[in-house]
Amino acid sequence: MSGIDLQDQMQSYYPSHRKTIRWYKKVGLHICEMMLHNSYMLYNKYSGQKMSLLDYRESVIEALLPDIPDSAIQNQTSGKEPSTQHLPSKCEARSENNRRQRKRCRCCSKRGVRKDAMYFCKSCPDLPGLCLEPCFKEFHENLK
C-alpha cells in the first residue's frame, strides 16, 4: 500500500482540482494525473535520467502544445497598435455599500432591454458599458 500513498503524496505537490469543478471533471483530472505520475515513474526507472516531477510535467505539456513560429506571433501583434485595440475592462469603481458599480449596456438598451454590465471599453471616447457576449463584439463591429 505504500505505492498508493507515495502517488497521492506526489500528486498533492501540484494540485489541479478546484472546488468549483464538477465531479466528473475532477475524476477525469485525477485519472490524467495518475497516468502522468505513472509515466513519470516509468521514465525515471527506464530512461537512465532522473528528472523532477515538475520538470517532467513541463516537458509533457511542451510536447503536447503545438509549435508556433515567431513570424506568426509578430504578424498578429504588428498589425494593430495598442492604442486602437478595444479590450474589455472591468468597472473598478465601488458604491457607498462597497458593491462594484455597473454601467448600463449600450447594445442591450438600444434593443429596449435593461441590463447592467460589469465591463466597459477604455478605448472608446465615452467609455460605454457593454456585456461581454455578444454586445462587446457587436458594438465594435458597428463602429467600423
C-alpha positions in Angstrom: 0.0 0.0 0.0 3.0 2.3 0.2 2.9 2.8 -3.6 -0.5 4.4 -3.4 0.5 6.6 -0.5 3.5 7.8 -2.4 1.5 8.5 -5.5 -1.1 10.5 -3.5 1.7 12.4 -1.9 3.4 13.3 -5.2 0.0 14.3 -6.7 -0.6 16.7 -3.8 2.5 18.7 -4.7 0.8 20.2 -7.8 -3.0 20.0 -7.1 -5.3 20.7 -10.1 -8.7 20.1 -8.5 -10.8 23.0 -7.5 -14.0 23.3 -5.5 -15.9 24.8 -8.4 -15.2 22.0 -10.9 -18.0 19.4 -11.5 -17.4 15.9 -10.1 -16.9 14.2 -13.4 -14.2 16.7 -14.4 -12.4 16.1 -11.1 -12.5 12.3 -11.7 -11.1 12.9 -15.3 -8.3 15.2 -14.0 -7.5 12.7 -11.2 -7.2 9.9 -13.8 -4.9 12.1 -16.0 -2.8 12.9 -13.0 -2.4 9.2 -12.2 -1.4 8.5 -15.7 1.1 11.3 -15.6 2.6 10.1 -12.3 2.8 6.5 -13.6 4.5 7.6 -16.8 6.9 9.8 -14.6 7.8 6.7 -12.5 8.4 4.6 -15.6 10.5 7.4 -17.2 12.8 7.7 -14.2 13.1 3.9 -13.9 13.9 3.0 -17.5 15.4 6.1 -19.1 18.5 6.3 -17.1 17.9 10.0 -16.4 16.4 11.4 -13.3 14.0 14.3 -13.7 11.9 16.1 -11.1 8.2 15.8 -11.2 7.8 19.5 -12.1 10.3 19.3 -15.0 8.6 16.1 -16.2 5.1 17.8 -16.2 6.5 20.8 -18.0 8.2 18.6 -20.7 4.9 16.7 -21.2 3.0 19.9 -21.6 5.5 21.4 -24.0 5.4 18.1 -26.1 1.6 18.4 -26.3 1.4 22.1 -27.3 1.9 22.9 -31.0 4.9 24.8 -32.1 4.0 28.4 -33.2 6.6 30.1 -35.4 7.8 33.5 -34.2 6.7 35.1 -37.5 3.1 34.2 -36.9 3.2 35.8 -33.5 4.8 39.0 -34.9 2.2 39.2 -37.7 -0.6 39.1 -35.1 0.8 41.9 -32.9 2.3 44.2 -35.5 -1.0 44.8 -37.4 -2.6 46.7 -34.6 -1.4 49.5 -32.4 -2.1 49.1 -28.7 -4.0 52.5 -28.6 -6.5 51.3 -31.2 -7.2 47.9 -29.6 -10.6 47.7 -28.0 -10.4 45.4 -25.0 -13.0 45.0 -22.2 -12.1 46.4 -18.8 -13.8 45.6 -15.6 -15.5 48.5 -13.7 -13.4 49.1 -10.6 -15.5 51.9 -9.0 -17.3 51.0 -5.9 -20.6 52.4 -4.5 -21.1 53.5 -0.8 -22.1 50.0 0.2 -18.9 48.6 -1.3 -20.6 46.9 -4.3 -19.0 47.2 -7.7 -20.7 49.8 -9.8 -22.1 48.8 -13.1 -22.8 50.6 -16.3 -25.9 50.2 -18.5 -25.1 48.0 -21.5 -25.2 50.2 -24.6 -26.4 47.5 -27.1 -29.0 46.0 -24.8 -30.5 49.4 -24.1 -30.8 50.1 -27.8 -32.9 46.9 -28.0 -35.1 48.0 -25.1 -33.6 45.6 -22.6 -32.3 47.0 -19.3 -29.1 45.2 -18.4 -26.2 46.4 -16.2 -22.8 45.4 -17.4 -19.6 44.9 -15.3 -17.4 45.7 -18.3 -16.7 48.8 -20.5 -14.3 49.8 -23.3 -11.5 52.0 -22.2 -10.5 52.8 -25.9 -13.9 54.3 -26.8 -14.3 58.0 -26.1 -17.4 57.8 -24.0 -16.4 54.6 -22.1 -19.6 52.6 -23.0 -20.8 49.8 -20.7 -21.0 46.6 -22.6 -21.9 42.9 -21.9 -19.1 40.6 -22.9 -21.2 38.3 -25.1 -22.3 39.3 -27.7 -22.6 43.0 -27.2 -18.9 43.9 -27.0 -18.1 42.4 -30.4 -21.4 43.7 -31.9 -20.8 47.3 -30.7 -17.3 47.4 -32.2 -18.4 45.9 -35.5 -21.0 48.6 -35.9 -18.2 51.3 -35.3 -16.4 50.3 -38.4 
